[in-house]
Amino acid sequence: MPRCAKARRAAVRGLAAALLLPLATLPAAAQMRRNFPANALRGELVFTQPPAVLLNDEPAQLAPGARLRGENNMLLVHSALAGQRLVVHYTRDLTGSLLDVWVLTPAERAKKPWPATPAQAAAWAFDPLAQTWSKP
């Protein structure tokens, strides 16, 4: 009997540690800085009927398997954003559909300049470590 009680207590301690470990890492994840790729452009996105969206007031479409990430970098569902107008960074796939979309935090929106067109991105210089663009 004593062996069973010891094993049970050890199992409860292990379960408690497994449940509390993710909570210990939450503050670190909340402070994590997002790194955007050099081909990410900035725009204003209005979520309409899936997969249709308005990008800078022009019709656009989300790619199959598009990833929408919120300000906290968690994945979002298109239907939860219906009707909202948000400032985002986005990338396109080979067909021109939106592949990755990041809803920007106020701090990320404040980083200027950020290219809105592929021509601007080609002409400007990107520093991936500082996540900043500079005009020539």
N, C-alpha and C positions, 0 to 999 in steps of 0.2 A: 503494500500500500504506500509506504513513504516514497518509493521510487516513482510511482504513478503521479503523486502530488508534485514531486520535483520536476518531472517531465512536463506536467501541465503548466506549472509556473514558468518554466523556460519557454514553452510555446507561447504563452500569453505575453511574456516580455518581448519575444521576437516579433510577434504580431504588432505590438504597440510600437516598437522601433520602426517597423516597416511602414506603418501608417503615419508616423510623425516625421519621417525623413523627408518626404516631399514638402511638408509644411516649412521645414527649415530652409529649403532652397527658394521659397517664393520671393522673399525680398531681393535676392540676387537676380532672379529672372526679371523682376519688375524694373530694375535699373539697367538692364541690358540695352545697349545701343544697337539699333538695326543698321546693317550695312546694305545699301542698295547697289545693284549692279550699274556699270557705266552706261548701259543702254536703257536705264529707267528714265522715263520722261515724266514731267509733271503736268497734270491736267485737272479739270473739274469734271466729275463723273456724276451723272444722274442715273439712278437705277430705275428702269422701267420694267416692261414685261420680259422675263427671262427667255432667251439669253441676250435680248436687246438692251442696250444702254445708250445714253447720250454722252459723248466725250467732247467737251468744249462745245456743246450745243450742236454737235454733228452726230448722226446715227453711227453706232459702232456695235460690235457684238463680242460677247465673251466666248473664248475658245472652249471646246469640250475639255473638261478637266481644269478649267481656270481656277486659280487659287486666290481667294479674297482674304486679306488679312486686316484685322482691325488695328486700332491704336495700340493695343496690348499684344499685338503680333499673333493673336489667336485666329484660327480660321473662322470665317463668317459665311453665312448662307445668303445667297442673293435675295431671296424673298424677305429676309429680315431687314434689308436695306431699301426696299421698294419705296420710291418717291423721294428718297433723300438725295441731296446735292452735296457731294463731299470733295475735298481737295485730296488728290491721290498721286502716288507715283505708280507707273504701270510699265509693263513690257508687252511687246507683241510677239506672236508666233510668226511663222513663215507665210501664213495666209493673211496676216494683218489683224487677226482677232486678238483681243486682250488676253494675255496668258497669266500674268502675275499682277495683282493689284494690291497696293498697300495704302490703307487709310492713314493719313498723316496726323501726327500729334501736333500741338501748337509749336513745340520747339522745332520739329522737322519742317513745318510750314514756314518758319522764320528764316530758315537757311536759304539765302538768295545770293546770287542768281541760281536757278535750276532750269535746264533747257525744257522747252515745251514742244520742240519739233526735232526731228532727226537732223535737220540742217544745223540747228544751233548746237546740238551735241557733237556733231562732226567738227565744228569750228572752235568750240571751247575746249579747255583742258580740265580733266577730272582728276582729283586727288582722292583715291579710294580710301586712304587711311583717315583723312580728315572729313571725308564725305562732303567735299565742296567742289564747286565749279568755278573757274575763273575765265573771264572773257579775254581775248587777245588784245 
